[in-house]
Amino acid sequence: MISVHCPKHKHHGAKVAHLAAASAVCHFHRGADCRNDIINKLSIPGGTHTAYVLRVKDNRRLQKAHTQATAEDKNHCQGLQLIHRQREEGLCELEGDL
């Protein structure tokens, strides 16, 4: 999440990296709505569109987390991991010891 606010391919100062880390931690713990609280504490007037967009972001994040937490999806991911592991083991057997 830090690299979203402060991309690695571009140089940023220590202050910007520190602020990006703080923003990422806040977003991780409280969601996108925490940005609205920060905007209000900085006395920057936020409109209704800002609050709406932040709520939409949180709802999408929660929906994605909910769908990923279903038993069917977990079984699907475990199946993919098993296939990947078996393929790697098969390649190791073909190559032999290196």
Residue pairs with C-beta under 8 A, 6 or more apart in sequence:
1 24
1 27
1 28
2 17
2 20
2 21
2 24
4 24
5 19
5 20
5 23
5 24
6 12
6 16
6 17
6 20
12 20
23 35
26 34
26 35
26 38
27 34
27 35
31 57
31 58
31 61
32 54
32 55
32 57
32 58
32 61
33 54
33 55
33 58
35 54
36 46
36 50
36 51
36 54
39 46
39 50
40 46
67 73
